């Protein structure tokens, strides 16, 4: 089974210094990915790689409609250190990625950037022997914030085609993707978003579509931010995701790059919880098993909050957030099964949800969630068992007793065994 996981790197060099990169690299190894999305999401729309740092230019804010994105970027630009000393972050990233053998999904700036800039960035990566897995032609231009440059899909298509043609002349073997809007399953769409995917579906000069997945349930839309439930996690990580992917597959015949995903409002209501971990594992499972999905890029590797980011800088230290744990046990599953084909089965009741993976190499895994208030026990007849549990306190390794597995209440479990 292939590992499609990658990590978004938005503003990583503003949040961590070069001395902290080895710590981040060690963490990246623990979740089993070697794919980075650079320079990030919204960051990419204001990135000028020939300039120091991220090359932020406050004049670019004049291109942005008033609203949250403009305020976010204005605040971010104001916080950028003045002593970058002409250090280009494309050089920092290329050197780091080459040393650690990371692959990259590069996000081109079609909003405020130029073709020359994107070719410069790609050549810098290639000169450092960094493998470029794909190039996203922009980030979320279907949003109202970008209306002055991209009032509709046709204006985006016209510019994206020019960028794609220039890229293909110099880098013919690197696939490019177009950014597509969410579907009506995950949000109430504007007229621009409603028409966006229809119009992109009529052109064919690209190789994949880039989709962002941030589901939300009605209760949160009503400003009720009580902690999420297991049922809501299943709704977002299974039912809504399955329906969303079906809608995208109906509109587009291309491969799907899920280049950002998490929970909408996760930093307010669903973070640091076993329920969020359950959502994360469900998402990883469903997206990985979908053969049209090529990449699943988690948002984001580092930040000052506790919801979307996996790591948090605390002075000279870097701490891990709770949602690291489901990524770590998913990596255990992938390492255990290697790249062998698997038989998959699952079952869900009101008390328990479990899924099994059995590989052609006779190795198997089981993950399970106990929704109940009492222990759930399962008889087994296996050898070489390892049992890991995510509970409210974090990730622990459990001792296996006799031929029985015990799942304690409100926990997420991963069991690895070989027959």
Secondary structure in CASP SS format (residue, H / E / C, confidence):
PFRMAT SS
TARGET T0000
AUTHOR 0000-0000-0000
METHOD secondary structure of the structure
MODEL  1
X C 1.00
X C 1.00
X C 1.00
X C 1.00
X E 1.00
X E 1.00
X E 1.00
X E 1.00
X C 1.00
X C 1.00
X C 1.00
X H 1.00
X H 1.00
X H 1.00
X H 1.00
X C 1.00
X C 1.00
X H 1.00
X H 1.00
X H 1.00
X H 1.00
X H 1.00
X H 1.00
X H 1.00
X H 1.00
X H 1.00
X H 1.00
X H 1.00
X H 1.00
X H 1.00
X H 1.00
X C 1.00
X C 1.00
X C 1.00
X E 1.00
X E 1.00
X E 1.00
X E 1.00
X C 1.00
X C 1.00
X C 1.00
X H 1.00
X H 1.00
X H 1.00
X H 1.00
X H 1.00
X C 1.00
X C 1.00
X C 1.00
X C 1.00
X C 1.00
X C 1.00
X E 1.00
X C 1.00
X C 1.00
X C 1.00
X C 1.00
X H 1.00
X H 1.00
X H 1.00
X H 1.00
X H 1.00
X H 1.00
X C 1.00
X C 1.00
X C 1.00
X C 1.00
X H 1.00
X H 1.00
X H 1.00
X H 1.00
X H 1.00
X H 1.00
X H 1.00
X H 1.00
X H 1.00
X H 1.00
X H 1.00
X H 1.00
X C 1.00
X C 1.00
X C 1.00
X C 1.00
X C 1.00
X C 1.00
X C 1.00
X C 1.00
X E 1.00
X H 1.00
X H 1.00
X H 1.00
X H 1.00
X H 1.00
X H 1.00
X H 1.00
X H 1.00
X H 1.00
X H 1.00
X H 1.00
X H 1.00
X C 1.00
X C 1.00
X E 1.00
X E 1.00
X E 1.00
X E 1.00
X E 1.00
X C 1.00
X C 1.00
X C 1.00
X C 1.00
X C 1.00
X C 1.00
X C 1.00
X H 1.00
X H 1.00
X H 1.00
X H 1.00
X H 1.00
X H 1.00
X H 1.00
X H 1.00
X H 1.00
X H 1.00
X H 1.00
X H 1.00
X H 1.00
X C 1.00
X C 1.00
X C 1.00
X C 1.00
X E 1.00
X E 1.00
X E 1.00
X E 1.00
X E 1.00
X E 1.00
X C 1.00
X C 1.00
X C 1.00
X C 1.00
X C 1.00
X C 1.00
X H 1.00
X H 1.00
X H 1.00
X C 1.00
X C 1.00
X C 1.00
X C 1.00
X C 1.00
X C 1.00
X H 1.00
X H 1.00
X H 1.00
X H 1.00
X H 1.00
X H 1.00
X H 1.00
X H 1.00
X H 1.00
X H 1.00
X H 1.00
X H 1.00
X H 1.00
X H 1.00
X H 1.00
X H 1.00
X H 1.00
X H 1.00
X C 1.00
X C 1.00
X C 1.00
X C 1.00
X C 1.00
X E 1.00
X E 1.00
X E 1.00
X E 1.00
X C 1.00
X C 1.00
X C 1.00
X C 1.00
X C 1.00
X C 1.00
X C 1.00
X C 1.00
X C 1.00
X C 1.00
X C 1.00
X H 1.00
X H 1.00
X H 1.00
X H 1.00
X H 1.00
X H 1.00
X H 1.00
X H 1.00
X H 1.00
X H 1.00
X C 1.00
X C 1.00
X C 1.00
X C 1.00
X C 1.00
X C 1.00
X C 1.00
X E 1.00
X E 1.00
X E 1.00
X E 1.00
X E 1.00
X E 1.00
X E 1.00
X E 1.00
X C 1.00
X C 1.00
X H 1.00
X H 1.00
X H 1.00
X H 1.00
X C 1.00
X C 1.00
X C 1.00
X C 1.00
X C 1.00
X C 1.00
X C 1.00
X C 1.00
X H 1.00
X H 1.00
X H 1.00
X H 1.00
X H 1.00
X H 1.00
X H 1.00
X H 1.00
X H 1.00
X H 1.00
X H 1.00
X H 1.00
X H 1.00
X H 1.00
X H 1.00
X H 1.00
X H 1.00
X H 1.00
X H 1.00
X H 1.00
X H 1.00
X H 1.00
X C 1.00
X C 1.00
X C 1.00
X E 1.00
X E 1.00
X E 1.00
X E 1.00
X E 1.00
X E 1.00
X E 1.00
X E 1.00
X E 1.00
X C 1.00
X C 1.00
X H 1.00
X H 1.00
X H 1.00
X H 1.00
X C 1.00
X C 1.00
X C 1.00
X C 1.00
X H 1.00
X H 1.00
X H 1.00
X H 1.00
X H 1.00
X H 1.00
X H 1.00
X H 1.00
X H 1.00
X H 1.00
X H 1.00
X H 1.00
X H 1.00
X H 1.00
X H 1.00
X H 1.00
X C 1.00
X C 1.00
X C 1.00
X E 1.00
X E 1.00
X E 1.00
X E 1.00
X E 1.00
X E 1.00
X C 1.00
X C 1.00
X C 1.00
X E 1.00
X C 1.00
X C 1.00
X C 1.00
X C 1.00
X C 1.00
X C 1.00
X C 1.00
X C 1.00
X E 1.00
X E 1.00
X E 1.00
X E 1.00
X C 1.00
X C 1.00
X E 1.00
X E 1.00
X E 1.00
X E 1.00
X C 1.00
X C 1.00
X C 1.00
X H 1.00
X H 1.00
X H 1.00
X H 1.00
X H 1.00
X H 1.00
X H 1.00
X H 1.00
X H 1.00
X H 1.00
X H 1.00
X H 1.00
X H 1.00
X H 1.00
X C 1.00
X C 1.00
X C 1.00
X C 1.00
X E 1.00
X E 1.00
X E 1.00
X E 1.00
X E 1.00
X E 1.00
X E 1.00
X C 1.00
X C 1.00
X C 1.00
X E 1.00
X E 1.00
X E 1.00
X E 1.00
X E 1.00
X E 1.00
X E 1.00
X E 1.00
X C 1.00
X C 1.00
X C 1.00
X E 1.00
X E 1.00
X E 1.00
X E 1.00
X E 1.00
X E 1.00
X E 1.00
X E 1.00
X C 1.00
X C 1.00
X C 1.00
X C 1.00
X C 1.00
X E 1.00
X E 1.00
X E 1.00
X E 1.00
X C 1.00
X C 1.00
X C 1.00
X E 1.00
X E 1.00
X E 1.00
X E 1.00
X E 1.00
X E 1.00
X E 1.00
X E 1.00
X E 1.00
X C 1.00
X C 1.00
X E 1.00
X E 1.00
X E 1.00
X E 1.00
X E 1.00
X C 1.00
X C 1.00
X E 1.00
X C 1.00
X C 1.00
X E 1.00
X E 1.00
X E 1.00
X E 1.00
X C 1.00
X C 1.00
X C 1.00
X E 1.00
X E 1.00
X E 1.00
X E 1.00
X E 1.00
X E 1.00
X E 1.00
X E 1.00
X C 1.00
END
